[in-house]
Amino acid sequence: MGGFLSWRRSTAQTPIVDNADRAKNVAYNNFRGIVGFFPPVLILPWFFELGKHDKTVILMWVCMLWMFFWQPSSIQACGLIPLFVLPMCGVVSSSVVVQCYFNDITALFIIGSMMHLLLNNSGVDRRIAIWFLCAGNTSQFSALRLVYKASMASFLLSAICNKFIVTSNIIDIMTVVLTSLQGKSRSTTDFKKLKHIMNNAIQTASSIGSICIIHASYATLFFRGIWFVSGPKGMEYPDIFNYLQYCCYAIPTALVMFLCNVFYHMALILRTTRAPFSDSDMAEVKKLLLEQKKVLPEKMGTHEKLTLIFATLAMLTFIFRWCVWLNMGWATFRREAVSPLIPGIKDATVAAIYIFILHLLPRTLGFMRFLTAKRKSQLTMKPESAIIFWRFVNKHTNYGYFFVLGAGVSLNIAVRNTDLCSAISAGSGKLLTDYVWCLSLLLVVFIAIFLANIMPGVASCCLFLPFVINMAVEPDAPVPWPKRVYIGALGVGVASSMTFMFPFLNTPAYFCNTTGKVPRGIMAKYSFPSVIICGIIIWLSLCYWAPIVWDPNGEGISPVPSPTGNNTTQLL
């Protein structure tokens, strides 16, 4: 809500006459700070009771919900709330809370985000996007074909690249092309509406495509981080959300959502833009896109080829690291007898290996010239930059979000340590679990989507996921929730990525509003059916496809003993 109201336009500058005007200006310009900060600070302490830690956690939960909703500060700063509330109130010690803020998933978030910038760094993403847009003869440049090609490029690239850079680039290209065409065309096509629909299709396709790879979307990665620390003390859930199994679930689900979303936007174009492109319009669009293509070098450089090779190798290493489903993986050599279902090598280790190598190797392998050069003039005077260099990574990696992930993990730990989970499963959790299994999942998915569209998706995931995990605690939760809580957690993570309707910072919708100049009201209007469509598809995939991928025998997923770290008990 704070994000919505902060986008209001400022009033005209008028003289400030009296104190009433001053008070009005304070309330108008600082409403997020006033409404977001003072109510929890002034009201919640009245309900605090010393020694009742479960009540303390509930009050902290409400405070986080309020502040994530109104955003009196950045959500990264709001993510620090558990770091001082839990130790100060004696719920959890500082050392335990700090450990919640950095674990293997936090490391994967930071290092994996660097890996995801690899193709953006060399410009391969832009080359692939323009190749998609320029493909075909003149008849392939109609409005319907354009929305399909632009959406397809956004969908595919957001899975393997940074989706914010990809969305910004494609929206910028299409906005320039359609704006130029609007001034030259003599047809009756409503180019303004076409531009709005086109850019909205691009941003929705980008959000959908990002769920294909688990570290491509913040929400899916955060759900995995909270899920894996939700087992009882001394126990841990098996590594079921490894890259191979997750991709087997997410890619078909995302593909169905993408196709339905594209068909919806095509129908929207047919209904609202009045007339199709003329032959001259299609020829002009092709000409404008080819001009964008001419800016790029004709051939791929060494840097581009190296980034493409290493991105492929890294993804294969992630995917084939571990999979109990197929009883395979190169990391199987590092296991312990007490926990054979949990490998000692996690995805953060894989990402760290590649990031280290990519920061060492020069971008064109220029050191080979020292072996082949015949004259000193052929040698470079300065050392080359690395394949991926720290300045580019530092600029495009949102490190601050690990505070939000830490807030979600510590909230979940606090709920378990105070036995609040039993109260949730026997009380408020019944509001969702008392229905039949499929209907309960439907409620979980649409609550997650609703929250993700009124506040940033990562914040909604970190608030709602601990509730879903802890409402399924035995013996109060009805069957099959205790054994299938992983499906509910997966639903929250995937649904929290569907942030289509409002331009929150660090979402593709933000670039649709700023770069694509799509008004917020129009974007919400066009995106609402997409949200409903994606919610229904996610729900169906959770009911029918997810159990096939993770639990074909219907036995459920239960925690197992955590690895001890004793290398003498390794399985070979």
C-alpha positions in Angstrom: 0.0 0.0 0.0 2.9 2.3 0.8 4.1 1.7 -2.7 0.7 2.6 -4.3 0.3 5.9 -2.5 3.9 7.0 -2.9 3.3 7.2 -6.7 0.9 10.2 -6.3 1.8 13.3 -8.1 2.8 16.3 -6.0 0.5 19.2 -5.8 1.3 22.6 -7.4 3.6 24.8 -5.4 1.4 27.1 -3.3 2.3 29.5 -0.4 2.2 27.9 3.1 0.0 30.2 5.1 -0.6 28.7 8.6 0.2 25.8 10.8 -2.7 23.8 9.3 -1.0 23.9 5.9 2.3 22.7 7.5 0.5 19.8 9.2 -1.2 18.9 6.0 2.2 18.9 4.1 3.7 16.7 6.8 0.9 14.2 6.5 0.8 14.3 2.7 4.6 14.0 2.1 5.5 11.6 5.0 2.4 9.5 5.2 4.3 6.2 4.8 6.6 7.1 7.7 3.8 8.2 9.9 1.3 5.4 9.2 4.0 2.7 8.8 6.1 3.5 11.9 4.0 5.0 14.6 1.0 2.6 14.9 3.2 -0.5 15.6 5.6 1.4 17.8 2.7 3.0 19.9 0.1 0.2 19.9 1.9 -3.1 19.9 3.8 -2.6 23.1 0.5 -2.4 25.0 0.0 -6.1 24.1 3.5 -7.2 25.1 3.7 -9.5 28.1 7.1 -10.4 29.6 8.0 -14.1 29.4 5.2 -15.0 26.9 7.5 -15.6 23.9 4.8 -17.0 21.7 2.8 -13.7 22.0 6.0 -11.7 21.3 6.5 -13.6 18.1 2.9 -12.9 17.0 3.4 -9.2 17.7 6.7 -9.1 15.8 4.9 -10.9 12.9 2.1 -8.3 12.8 4.7 -5.5 13.0 6.6 -7.0 10.0 3.3 -7.4 8.0 2.4 -3.8 8.7 5.8 -2.4 7.8 6.2 -4.5 4.6 2.7 -3.3 3.6 3.2 0.4 4.2 7.0 0.5 3.6 8.0 3.4 5.9 11.5 2.3 5.0 13.0 0.0 2.4 12.0 -3.6 2.9 15.7 -4.5 3.3 15.7 -2.4 6.5 12.4 -3.8 7.6 14.0 -7.2 7.3 16.2 -6.4 10.3 13.3 -6.4 12.7 13.8 -10.0 14.0 17.5 -9.3 14.4 16.9 -7.0 17.3 13.4 -8.0 18.5 14.0 -11.7 19.2 17.3 -11.3 21.2 16.0 -8.2 23.1 12.8 -10.0 24.2 14.7 -13.2 25.1 13.1 -15.4 22.5 16.2 -16.4 20.6 19.8 -15.5 21.3 21.7 -13.1 19.0 24.1 -15.8 17.7 21.2 -18.0 16.6 19.4 -15.2 14.9 22.5 -14.1 13.1 23.0 -17.6 11.8 19.5 -17.4 10.3 20.6 -14.4 8.2 23.4 -16.3 6.5 23.1 -19.9 5.5 23.7 -21.9 2.3 20.6 -20.5 0.6 21.7 -16.9 1.4 25.1 -17.7 -0.1 23.3 -19.1 -3.2 21.2 -16.0 -3.4 24.2 -13.7 -3.5 26.5 -15.8 -5.6 23.8 -17.2 -7.8 22.7 -13.6 -8.6 26.2 -13.0 -9.8 26.1 -16.1 -12.0 22.8 -15.0 -13.4 24.4 -11.8 -14.7 26.9 -13.7 -16.9 25.1 -13.4 -20.2 24.0 -9.8 -19.4 27.6 -8.9 -18.8 28.7 -9.8 -22.3 25.6 -8.6 -24.1 24.5 -12.1 -25.3 21.0 -11.5 -23.8 20.4 -8.4 -26.1 21.8 -10.3 -29.1 19.3 -13.2 -28.5 16.4 -10.9 -27.9 17.0 -9.0 -31.1 17.4 -12.2 -33.0 14.0 -13.3 -31.8 12.4 -10.0 -32.7 14.0 -9.8 -36.2 13.2 -13.4 -37.2 11.0 -14.1 -40.1 9.9 -12.4 -43.3 7.8 -9.2 -43.5 4.5 -11.0 -42.7 6.0 -12.1 -39.3 5.9 -8.5 -38.0 2.2 -8.1 -37.4 1.1 -7.0 -34.0 0.1 -10.6 -32.9 3.5 -12.0 -34.1 5.3 -9.2 -32.4 3.7 -9.8 -29.0 4.5 -13.5 -29.3 8.1 -13.0 -30.3 8.7 -10.3 -27.6 7.1 -12.4 -25.0 9.0 -15.5 -26.0 12.3 -13.7 -25.8 11.4 -12.3 -22.4 10.2 -15.7 -21.1 13.4 -17.6 -22.2 15.9 -15.0 -21.3 14.5 -14.3 -17.8 15.2 -17.9 -17.0 18.9 -17.8 -17.8 19.7 -14.0 -17.3 18.8 -11.2 -14.9 15.1 -10.7 -15.6 15.2 -7.0 -14.7 17.9 -6.2 -17.3 16.1 -8.4 -19.9 12.7 -6.8 -19.3 14.2 -3.3 -19.4 16.0 -4.0 -22.7 13.1 -5.6 -24.6 10.6 -3.1 -23.4 12.9 -0.3 -24.4 13.3 -1.8 -27.9 9.6 -2.3 -28.4 8.6 1.1 -27.0 11.0 2.9 -29.4 9.8 0.8 -32.4 6.1 1.4 -31.7 6.5 5.1 -30.9 8.4 5.6 -34.1 5.8 3.6 -36.1 3.0 5.7 -34.5 4.3 8.9 -36.1 4.7 7.3 -39.6 1.8 4.9 -40.0 -1.4 5.9 -41.8 -3.5 3.0 -40.5 -6.2 3.3 -37.8 -4.4 1.0 -35.4 -4.4 2.4 -31.8 -0.7 2.3 -31.2 -0.9 3.7 -27.7 -3.0 0.8 -26.5 -0.9 -1.6 -28.5 2.2 -0.3 -26.8 0.6 -0.8 -23.3 -0.5 -4.4 -24.1 2.9 -5.2 -25.7 4.9 -4.0 -22.7 2.5 -5.7 -20.2 2.9 -9.0 -22.1 6.7 -8.7 -21.9 6.7 -8.0 -18.1 4.3 -10.8 -17.3 6.3 -13.3 -19.5 9.4 -12.3 -17.7 8.0 -13.0 -14.3 6.6 -16.3 -15.5 9.9 -17.4 -17.1 11.9 -16.6 -14.0 10.3 -19.5 -12.1 11.9 -22.0 -14.4 15.3 -21.8 -12.6 15.2 -21.6 -8.8 17.7 -18.8 -8.4 16.2 -16.7 -11.2 13.3 -15.6 -9.0 13.9 -14.2 -5.5 10.6 -15.6 -4.2 11.3 -19.2 -5.3 14.8 -19.1 -3.9 13.5 -17.6 -0.6 10.9 -20.2 -0.3 13.6 -22.9 -0.6 15.7 -21.2 2.1 12.8 -21.0 4.6 11.6 -24.5 3.8 14.9 -26.3 4.4 15.3 -25.0 8.0 11.7 -25.8 9.0 12.4 -29.3 10.3 12.5 -30.1 14.0 15.8 -29.6 15.9 18.5 -31.9 14.7 16.6 -32.8 11.6 16.4 -31.5 8.0 14.2 -32.1 5.0 15.7 -34.1 2.2 17.1 -32.1 -0.7 14.0 -32.5 -2.8 14.0 -29.1 -4.3 17.3 -29.7 -6.2 17.6 -28.1 -9.6 16.7 -31.2 -11.6 13.5 -32.0 -9.8 12.5 -28.4 -9.5 13.1 -27.8 -13.2 11.0 -30.9 -14.1 8.1 -29.3 -12.2 8.6 -25.6 -13.0 9.4 -25.6 -16.7 6.2 -27.4 -17.9 4.2 -25.3 -15.5 5.8 -22.0 -16.6 5.4 -23.0 -20.3 1.6 -23.5 -19.9 1.3 -20.2 -18.0 3.3 -18.5 -20.7 1.2 -19.8 -23.6 -2.1 -18.9 -21.9 -0.7 -15.5 -21.1 0.3 -14.9 -24.7 -3.0 -16.0 -26.0 -4.8 -13.7 -23.6 -2.7 -10.7 -24.7 -3.3 -11.6 -28.4 -7.0 -11.6 -27.7 -6.6 -8.3 -26.0 -4.9 -6.8 -29.1 -7.6 -8.0 -31.4 -10.2 -6.5 -29.2 -8.7 -3.1 -28.4 -6.4 -2.0 -31.2 -9.3 -1.7 -33.8 -7.3 -2.5 -37.0 -4.4 -4.8 -37.9 -1.0 -3.6 -39.3 -0.9 -2.8 -42.9 1.8 -4.2 -45.2 3.7 -0.9 -45.0 3.5 -1.0 -41.2 5.0 -4.4 -41.0 7.8 -3.4 -43.4 8.5 -0.4 -41.3 8.6 -2.5 -38.1 11.1 -4.8 -39.7 13.2 -1.9 -40.8 13.2 -0.4 -37.3 14.2 -3.7 -35.7 16.9 -4.3 -38.2 18.3 -0.9 -37.3 18.5 -2.1 -33.7 20.3 -5.2 -34.9 22.9 -3.2 -36.8 24.2 -1.6 -33.6 25.4 -5.0 -32.5 28.7 -6.6 -33.8 28.0 -8.9 -36.7 29.8 -11.8 -35.1 29.9 -13.0 -31.5 33.1 -12.0 -29.8 35.3 -14.2 -27.6 33.8 -12.7 -24.4 30.2 -13.6 -25.6 31.2 -17.1 -26.5 33.0 -17.7 -23.2 30.0 -16.5 -21.2 27.6 -18.7 -23.1 29.9 -21.7 -22.6 30.3 -21.1 -18.9 26.6 -20.4 -18.3 25.8 -23.7 -20.0 28.4 -25.6 -17.9 27.3 -24.0 -14.7 23.6 -24.9 -15.3 24.5 -28.5 -16.1 26.6 -28.7 -12.9 23.7 -27.3 -10.9 21.2 -29.7 -12.5 23.2 -32.9 -12.2 24.6 -32.2 -8.7 21.9 -34.3 -6.9 18.6 -36.0 -7.4 17.2 -38.7 -5.1 14.4 -39.1 -7.6 16.8 -40.7 -10.2 19.3 -41.9 -7.5 22.1 -40.0 -9.2 24.3 -36.9 -9.0 28.0 -36.1 -9.0 27.7 -34.9 -5.3 26.7 -38.4 -4.1 30.3 -39.1 -3.0 30.0 -36.5 -0.2 27.3 -38.0 1.9 27.1 -39.4 5.5 25.7 -42.6 6.7 23.4 -40.9 9.2 21.8 -38.8 6.4 22.1 -40.4 3.0 19.3 -38.2 1.5 21.2 -35.0 2.1 24.5 -34.3 0.2 27.3 -32.4 1.8 27.8 -30.3 -1.3 25.1 -27.7 -1.8 24.3 -25.4 -4.7 26.1 -22.5 -3.1 29.4 -24.4 -3.4 28.8 -24.9 -7.2 28.1 -21.2 -7.7 31.2 -20.2 -5.7 33.4 -22.4 -7.8 32.2 -20.8 -11.0 32.3 -17.3 -9.7 35.9 -17.7 -8.5 36.9 -19.1 -11.9 35.0 -16.4 -13.9 36.7 -13.6 -11.8 40.1 -15.0 -12.7 39.9 -15.8 -16.5 40.3 -12.7 -18.8 37.3 -12.0 -21.0 39.1 -12.8 -24.3 41.7 -15.3 -23.0 44.3 -12.6 -23.9 47.1 -14.4 -21.9 47.4 -16.7 -25.0 49.0 -13.8 -26.9 52.0 -14.1 -24.6 52.6 -17.5 -26.1 51.8 -16.7 -29.7 53.0 -13.1 -30.2 56.0 -12.5 -32.4 56.4 -8.8 -31.7 56.0 -6.8 -28.4 53.5 -4.5 -30.2 51.1 -7.5 -30.3 51.0 -7.7 -26.5 48.4 -5.7 -24.5 49.6 -2.9 -22.3 47.0 -3.4 -19.6 45.5 -6.6 -18.1 42.1 -7.6 -19.4 39.0 -7.5 -17.3 37.7 -10.8 -16.1 34.8 -12.7 -17.8 32.5 -11.3 -15.1 34.0 -8.4 -13.1 33.0 -7.2 -9.7 32.0 -3.7 -10.7 29.2 -5.0 -13.0 28.1 -7.5 -10.4 28.1 -5.0 -7.6 25.9 -2.6 -9.6 23.2 -5.2 -10.6 23.1 -7.5 -7.6 20.5 -6.7 -4.9 22.6 -7.9 -1.9 20.2 -6.2 0.6 17.5 -8.7 0.0 19.3 -11.3 2.1 18.1 -9.3 5.1 14.5 -10.2 4.0 15.4 -13.8 3.6 17.0 -13.8 7.1 13.8 -12.3 8.5 11.7 -15.1 7.1 14.1 -17.8 8.3 14.4 -16.3 11.8 10.6 -15.9 12.0 10.1 -19.5 11.1 12.7 -20.6 13.7 11.1 -18.4 16.4 7.7 -19.9 15.7 9.1 -23.4 16.1 11.2 -22.6 19.3 8.2 -21.0 21.1 5.8 -23.9 20.1 3.6 -21.3 18.4 3.4 -23.9 15.6 1.1 -26.1 17.6 -1.2 -23.1 18.4 -1.3 -22.2 14.7 -2.1 -25.8 13.5 -4.8 -26.1 16.1 -6.2 -22.6 15.6 -5.9 -20.2 12.8 -4.4 -22.8 10.5 -7.7 -24.6 10.5 -9.0 -21.8 8.3 -7.0 -23.3 5.5 -6.5 -26.9 6.4 -10.1 -27.8 7.3 -11.1 -28.1 3.7 -10.4 -30.9 1.2 -6.8 -31.0 0.0 -7.3 -29.4 -3.4 -9.5 -26.6 -2.0 -6.9 -25.8 0.7 -4.2 -25.6 -1.9 -6.4 -23.2 -3.9 -6.7 -20.9 -0.9 -3.0 -21.0 -0.3 -2.1 -20.1 -3.9 -4.5 -17.2 -4.2 -3.7 -15.8 -0.8 0.0 -15.9 -1.8 -0.7 -14.2 -5.1 -2.9 -11.5 -3.4 -0.2 -10.7 -0.9 2.5 -10.6 -3.7 0.5 -7.9 -5.5 -0.1 -5.6 -2.5 3.5 -5.8 -1.3 6.8 -7.0 -2.8 6.7 -10.7 -3.5 9.8 -11.5 -1.4 8.2 -9.8 1.6 4.9 -11.7 1.2 6.7 -15.0 0.8 8.7 -14.4 4.0 5.6 -13.5 5.9 3.1 -16.1 4.6 5.4 -19.2 4.1 6.1 -19.6 7.9 2.4 -19.7 8.5 1.8 -22.3 5.8 4.7 -24.5 7.0 3.6 -24.3 10.7 -0.1 -24.8 10.1 0.7 -28.4 9.0 2.3 -29.6 12.3 1.1 -32.9 13.6 -1.1 -34.0 15.4 -3.5 -31.1 14.9 -3.2 -30.7 11.1 -5.5 -32.9 9.1 -4.2 -35.4 6.6 -2.5 -35.1 4.1 -1.0 -31.7 5.2 1.8 -33.0 7.5 3.3 -35.2 4.8 2.5 -32.9 1.9 3.4 -29.5 3.4 6.2 -29.2 0.8 3.5 -28.8 -1.9 1.9 -25.9 0.0 5.4 -24.3 0.5 6.1 -24.7 -3.2 2.8 -23.0 -4.0 3.7 -20.0 -1.9 7.1 -19.7 -3.5 5.9 -19.9 -7.1 2.7 -17.8 -6.6 4.8 -15.1 -4.8 6.6 -14.6 -8.1 3.5 -13.5 -10.0 3.9 -9.8 -9.2 2.2 -8.4 -12.3 -0.2 -5.8 -11.2 1.7 -3.0 -9.5 5.2 -1.6 -10.2 7.1 -2.5 -7.0 10.8 -1.9 -7.1 12.8 -4.9 -8.3 10.0 -6.4 -10.3 9.5 -6.6 -14.1 6.3 -4.5 -13.6 8.5 -1.6 -12.4 10.2 -1.4 -15.8 6.8 -1.7 -17.6 5.7 1.4 -15.7 8.9 3.4 -15.9 10.6 2.4 -19.2 7.5 1.4 -21.1 5.4 4.3 -19.8 2.4 2.1 -19.0 0.1 3.8 -16.5 -0.4 1.9 -13.2 -4.1 1.7 -13.6 -3.9 0.3 -17.1 -1.2 -2.2 -16.1 -3.4 -3.4 -13.2 -6.4 -3.7 -15.5 -4.5 -5.7 -18.1 -2.6 -7.9 -15.6 -5.5 -8.9 -13.4 -6.7 -11.7 -15.8 -3.1 -12.9 -16.1 -2.9 -13.2 -12.3 -6.1 -15.3 -12.2 -4.9 -17.5 -15.1 -1.5 -18.1 -13.6 -3.0 -18.8 -10.2 -5.3 -21.5 -11.6 -2.5 -23.1 -13.5 -0.2 -23.1 -10.4 -3.0 -24.7 -8.4 -3.6 -27.4 -11.0 0.1 -28.2 -11.2 0.4 -28.5 -7.4 -2.6 -30.9 -7.3 -1.6 -33.2 -10.1 1.9 -32.6 -11.4 4.0 -31.9 -8.2 3.1 -35.2 -6.5 4.2 -37.1 -9.6 7.6 -35.3 -9.6 8.4 -35.5 -5.9 6.2 -38.2 -4.3 4.9 -40.7 -7.0 4.3 -43.4 -4.3 2.2 -41.0 -2.1 4.3 -41.7 1.0 4.9 -38.0 1.7 8.1 -36.1 2.6 9.3 -36.2 6.2 12.4 -34.7 7.9 15.5 -36.9 8.3 18.6 -36.5 10.7 20.9 -33.6 9.7 24.4 -34.3 8.6 26.9 -34.3 11.5 29.9 -33.1 9.6 31.9 -36.2 10.6 33.7 -37.2 7.5 34.5 -40.7 8.9 30.9 -41.7 8.2 30.9 -41.0 4.5 29.0 -43.1 2.1 31.1 -44.1 -0.9 
